[in-house]
Amino acid sequence: MWKTILRRVILMIPQIIILSLFIFLLAKMMPGDPFTGLITPNTSPSQIAKLRQEAGLNNPWYVQYVSWVGRAFHGDFGMSYAMQRPVTEIIGERAVNTLYLAILSVIITYVIAIPFGVWAGRYEGTWIDTSIQFYNFISMSTPSFVVYLLAIAAFGFGLKWFPTSGSVSVSASGFFGIIASRIYHIILPSILIGILTNASTVQYLRSGIVDNKLEDYVKTARSKGVPERVVFNRHILRNSLLPIAAFFGNVITGLLGGAIFAETIFSYPGMGKLFIDSVNGRDYSVMTALVLLYGILTLLGNLLSDIIMSIVDPRIRID
């Protein structure tokens, strides 16, 4: 198993190289540059030209790419043009906030999705199944930003139950006080993310249970007089959870990539909001570093899903 994982990691190297080249070229194709926003009627063209020259933006694209990759290999993604701080330092600060949001969102997602999927599959065709299917339809068809805005209006400004921006209250002090403040700030966005993103998990689990109820091994177990509870828990449910385990790694890394809409609307200082700010400000160094990080997280998510599958079901081996 470890040899297979090592082989998969080695195969990720050319994928990351191609991804980095693709990201860099797309960033260069964007109109303007980090210094475009500095141009005003009173700006000296020679001053802007000097800044571009110092930043190396006048060099050929391949020279800029090699320089960028060389520095990135050593963990140096340059300085943020907008914030005038190291990119790795900025992303590190935002990654902590996104990690808190992602962990709680994943917990809420599965706390809702697994019972709903089990009920819908076990009571197929009943009012329970119909109600959960209707919930899935609503959660998948409703634009997430609409739900976020309504929740802020209702629970933030209306009832004033939750904060509407930030990650930690200025009045928070001490280790436990700061942790409690962080959790308080992410409760509302995490609940909304969990509600809006669990539809696929519910549907996969429901479909798995419905299909496994018709398998021969289930019929054999029932013909032997095995209690229905045991048949469902040990045979139907256990095998139906395999697809959920397969997507678990992607769910985690996807949320670590940043819930862009949620973080932007809630003004939550995570990686998702940082990405939007870097795009709007043409902050190439931050933008390219984030997209590259998202791509690597996706590759790691696929690998993590395969590892989880091989652990959950020993019959499955990573190809």
N, C-alpha and C positions, 0 to 999 in steps of 0.2 A: 504493500500500500504506500509506504513512504517513497519508494522508487517512482511510483506512478505520480505522486504529488510533486516530486522533484522534477520529473519530466514535464509536467504541466506548467510548473513555474518557469522552466527554461523556455518553453514555447511561448510564454507570455512576453518574453523580451522583444522579439521582432514585432509583436502586436503593439507593444508600448511605443516602439520606435516609429512605426507607421502612424499611430495615433498622434504622437507628438508633432510629426511633420504636417499632418492634416490640420491640426489645431493651429499651428504656427501660420500656415498659409492662409487659413480662413481669417485669422486675426489681421493679417496684413492686407487682406482684400476689403476689410471694412473701411468705409469712408472716414477721412480725417485721421488724426493721430492724437496722442495725449496732450499736445500743445495747441491744438486747434481752438480749444475753448479759451485760451489766453489771448486770442487775437481780438483787439478792440481798435477803434479809430485812433487811439493814442499809442498803440503798440508799435514798437520799432520792428520792421521786418528782419533786420539784421540780428536783433536779440532773439527772435524766434528761431532763425536759422542757426544761430550759435547753440541754442538748446538742443535742437535736433541733431546737430553734429556731435555734441558731447554725449548724447544718448545713443549714438551709433545708428540712427534711423536713416542716414544717407548711405550706409553701406549696402552692398548687394544682399538680397534676401538670404542666400545660402550662407553668407558670412555671419549674418545676424542669427541664423538658426543654429549654426555650429557653436557660436558663442553662448547662446541661450541653453543649449543642451549640455555644454561643458559645465556651465555654472550650476544648472539644475542637478547634474549628476553628483555634485558636491553639496546639494541641499541649499543652494543659493539661487533663488528665483528673481533676484534683483530687488530694486526699491520700488515701492508704489509711487507712481507719479502724482497721485492725488493726495496721499497721506504723508508722503516723504518718510516712510518707515519700511523696514525689510518686509517683503511679502510673506516669508515664512512666519514671522512674528505675528503679523495680522491674521493669517489663516489659522495659526495655532490658537489665538484668542477666540476666534469665531467658532472653531471646531469644537471647543469645550461646550459652548452654548448649544450647538447643533446636536452634540452627543446626548445631552440631557433630554432635549426634545425628542430625539430619535428613540431613545430607550423607553421613555414613557409612552410614546406613540405605538411602538411595537407591542408593548404589554397590553394596551387598551385594544389594539387591533385584534389580537388573538383571544383576548378575554371575551370579546363580542363575537368574533367570527366562528370560533370552534363550537360553542353551544348552538348558535344559529344554524350552522351547517349540519350539525348532528340532528337537531330537531327537524329541520326541513327534509333531510334524507330519511330519517326514521319514520316520520309521519307523512310520507309522500302522498300528495293528493288531498290532504286534509286542510282545514282552515289555517292551521299552523304553517304548513308549507306555503300556502297562498299568501299569507301575510308576510312571511320572510322574503318570498320572491318579489312582492310589491316593494318591500323595503330596499331590496337590491336594485330594483329598477329606479327608484327615486334617488338613491345614493349615487348611482352611476350616471344618471342623466342630469343631475343638478350641478351647475358650475360651482366649483369649490370656492371661488372668490366671492360669489354671491352669499354663500353660507357664512363665510368668514365675516363679511361686512355686516350681515344681519346679526350675527352673534355678538360682534363688538357693540353694535347699537343697542342690543337688548341686555346683554349681561355685563357689558363694560360701562357704557354711558347711562343706560336706563336703570338697571338694578344695582349697578356698581359692585357686583360680586367679584369681578376679576379685573386686573390691570389691563390696559389696552396697548401698552408699549413697554419696551425695555426688557431686561432679563433679571435685574436685581434692583430692589428698592434702595434708594440712597440712605434710608434710615436703618438698613440691615447692618448688623454688626456681629462679630464672632463667627466661628465656623458653622455652628448649627443654625444661626440666624440667617447667614447667607444661603446655606443649602435650602432652608425652608422658603426663603424668598424666591430662589430659583424655581423651586417646584411650584410655588404659587403662581408664578408668571407663565409657566408652561401648561398648567392644567387645562385651560380652555382650548388653546390651539391643539394640544395633544388629543383631547377628546374628539375634536372636530376632525382631525386627521384620521384618527382611528375609525370613526364612523364612516367617513367618505372613502376610505381605501380598503375596507375589508370585504367589499362585494365579491371580488374575484376569489378570495379565499373561501368565503361561504359557498360560492357556486361550485368550486372544485371539490370541496368536502361533500357537499350534497350529491353531486354527480357520482363521486366515488362510492358513497354509501348505497345509492340507488343501483349502481352497476354490480357492486359486490354482493348485494342481496340475492342476485340471480346466479351466482357462481355455483359450480358443482360442489365445491368443498363446503359451502354453507348448507346446501341441500343434504349432503351426507351427514353433517353434524346434526342437523335437525332430525334426520331419519334415525339416528342413533339415540335420540331422546335427550340430547344435550339441552339444558334450559335455555330459553330464548335470550335471557340476559347475558349468559356466557357466550352464546353464539354471536350476539351483537358486539360485545366488548372485545372478545378475543379474536374474532375472525373478521367481521365486517368492518368495525371501526379501526382496528389496528392496520389493516391493509389500506383503508381509505385515507389514512393520515400520511401515507408515503408521498403523494403529490404536494401536500402542505409542507412537508419537510424539505422537499426539493426546492421550493421557492423561498424557504426561510432565509437563506443567505442573501438572495437578491433583495428581499424586503428590507433587511437590516442595512445593507450597503446603499440601497436606494434612498432610505431616509437619512443616512449619514451624508449623502450628497446634498442634502438640504431641501426642505419643503419650501420651494421658492415662493409660491403664492402665499402660504401661511406666514412665513417669516417677513415678507414684504408688507403684507396688509397689517400684521400685528406689530410692525416695526421692531421685530425681534432680531437682535444683532447676531445672526448666525451666518453660515456659509452661503445659504440661499440668497439672503438679502445682500450680502457682500458681492455676490456674482452680479446681481441686477445693478448695483451701484457701480461696479467696475465697467459694465457694458455701457451704461449711460454716460460715464465719465471718460470713456475710451482709455481706461487704465489697463493697458495691454498686459503688463507684467502680472497683475493680479488675475485678470481674466484668463489668460492662458494657463496659469498655474492651477486655477480652480478646475477648468475643463479637463486638464490632464489628470488631476486628482480624481475627478468624477469617473473618467475612463478607467483608471486603475482600480477604483473601488468596484466598478462593474465587473471587471475581470476577476477580482478577488471574490466577489459575490458568487459568480458562477463556480469557482473552485470550492468555496465554502459549502455551497449547495450539494455538490458532488460528494464532498467528504461527509456531510451530514447524512446523505442518502446511504452511503456505504456503511455508516455506523448503525443507522436505524434498521437497515435490511442487509444482513451479511451476504445474502445471495447476489446483491448488486455490487459490481466492481467498477471502478472508474476506468473508462476506456482511454 
